[in-house]
Amino acid sequence: MAPLMLAIFVFLCLATGAAFVFGTPLLGVPLLIIALVVGAVGMFAKRAAEAGDIKEELHDAQAQKTDFTKRDRETLA
């Protein structure tokens, strides 16, 4: 959410500056593009870090032992 807030803040600064000074978009548009790129990179890096590793998940699943009750064994058979 922070990258989106950063982009909105930069856009609002650009809009405010454009209302008062004519040359502001010449400086503000590149800043807006840079803010969007930084935000996108941060967002994708966060998602990649949260995704996890499938091999680690497989190892965790194999390490867990399940105790079946007599009723469970009857159902499975």
C-alpha positions, 0 to 999 in steps of 0.5 A: 500500500505504501507504493500506491500512497507514494505515487498518489502523493507525488501526483498531488504534488505535481498537480499542485505545482502545475496550478501555480508554476507552469514549468513544474510538469517538466520536473514533476512527470519524471519524478512521478515515473520514478516514484511509480517504478520504485513502488512497483519494484517494491511491491513485486519484491514484497510479493516474491519474498512472501511467496515462499519456496515449494521445495520447503513446503514439500519438506514440511509436509513430508516431515509431519506425521499423521496419526490415524484413528481406528475409524480413519483406517477403516474409512481409508481401507 
